[in-house]
């Protein structure tokens, strides 16, 4: 299974989103994508992570995908809104140098 990327997942309470934002403040954010309706395509989000997380917490969007660099590696965090929590799926990306285009979004 050497060819598969590292993936982990967990859950955050809505009240923990501020701590999540603070942790991502220690990274270099490359891209934020938003997911609205179930059949809608992802779109580039606001340049501000705080705005994106607020929209997720308020239920205005269904998911956020954040691509960022941390200690030389590119990571992708997908945050999915659930009833009273947010599921976080973290994946280490293979290509550390290239942010994706809109067509690569989730």
Phi and psi in degrees as a GROMACS rama.xvg file:
@    title "Ramachandran Plot"
@    xaxis  label "Phi"
@    yaxis  label "Psi"
@TYPE xy
-64.5709  -25.5894  UNK-2
-79.206  -10.5215  UNK-3
-87.925  141.595  UNK-4
-72.8918  157.705  UNK-5
-70.1783  127.872  UNK-6
-134.849  137.965  UNK-7
-142.053  158.386  UNK-8
-144.079  158.386  UNK-9
-161.116  -171.357  UNK-10
-133.656  141.935  UNK-11
-119.801  140.939  UNK-12
-72.2664  153.344  UNK-13
-56.7047  -33.4112  UNK-14
-68.8744  -13.8837  UNK-15
-92.6605  -2.40249  UNK-16
-62.9511  -31.6948  UNK-17
-64.6376  -41.16  UNK-18
-64.4274  -38.0764  UNK-19
-61.9533  -44.9897  UNK-20
-60.7552  -42.4824  UNK-21
-62.7534  -40.5273  UNK-22
-64.2914  -42.5765  UNK-23
-69.1661  -17.0794  UNK-24
-65.2381  -16.0762  UNK-25
-87.9936  3.34111  UNK-26
-114.056  175.531  UNK-27
-104.387  106.053  UNK-28
-76.0781  128.931  UNK-29
-97.4649  -37.4395  UNK-30
-161.349  143.843  UNK-31
-125.432  126.897  UNK-32
-120.102  145.528  UNK-33
-113.991  147.971  UNK-34
-122.842  120.954  UNK-35
-93.1707  -108.328  UNK-36
-68.0403  158.348  UNK-37
-53.5415  -37.6004  UNK-38
-100.265  1.33881  UNK-39
-77.8883  148.95  UNK-40
-78.5703  153.939  UNK-41
-67.7189  150.766  UNK-42
-135.726  156.717  UNK-43
-60.3126  136.897  UNK-44
-97.5431  -172.373  UNK-45
-65.3256  151.353  UNK-46
-68.0812  -10.6327  UNK-47
-105.271  119.946  UNK-48
-61.8763  -35.5609  UNK-49
-60.0658  -42.2074  UNK-50
-64.7864  -42.1549  UNK-51
-63.9931  -43.9792  UNK-52
-66.5977  -35.6539  UNK-53
-64.6462  -42.6786  UNK-54
-62.6443  -37.5105  UNK-55
-66.5619  -46.7344  UNK-56
-62.1599  -35.6122  UNK-57
-81.3091  -4.52042  UNK-58
79.1081  13.7499  UNK-59
-74.9772  -25.0021  UNK-60
-132.407  161.148  UNK-61
-92.6146  -28.9481  UNK-62
-158.377  159.398  UNK-63
-132.052  141.321  UNK-64
-122.127  125.86  UNK-65
-118.965  123.452  UNK-66
-105.428  132.685  UNK-67
-152.882  161.467  UNK-68
-103.256  134.641  UNK-69
-141.78  119.496  UNK-70
50.6699  43.3855  UNK-71
85.1088  -4.93228  UNK-72
-112.329  146.046  UNK-73
-92.0446  133.601  UNK-74
-124.192  153.998  UNK-75
-128.096  118.043  UNK-76
-106.836  126.916  UNK-77
-111.038  123.73  UNK-78
-110.602  119.446  UNK-79
-111.726  124.681  UNK-80
-73.2478  128.58  UNK-81
-115.871  -175.005  UNK-82
-50.6085  -61.4553  UNK-83
-127.693  20.0028  UNK-84
-150.419  177.94  UNK-85
-129.074  124.581  UNK-86
-85.1897  132.878  UNK-87
-115.286  124.929  UNK-88
-116.355  120.591  UNK-89
-113.229  130.41  UNK-90
-132.665  136.138  UNK-91
-82.5995  123.044  UNK-92
-80.488  149.187  UNK-93
-73.7063  -48.5296  UNK-94
-88.0871  112.361  UNK-95
-85.2416  -7.52172  UNK-96
-108.196  -20.4189  UNK-97
-116.092  114.107  UNK-98
-67.9629  152.746  UNK-99
-81.4897  164.91  UNK-100
-91.6264  173.938  UNK-101
-57.6989  -35.1798  UNK-102
-65.0927  -22.5958  UNK-103
-85.3163  -7.85811  UNK-104
-60.6153  174.019  UNK-105
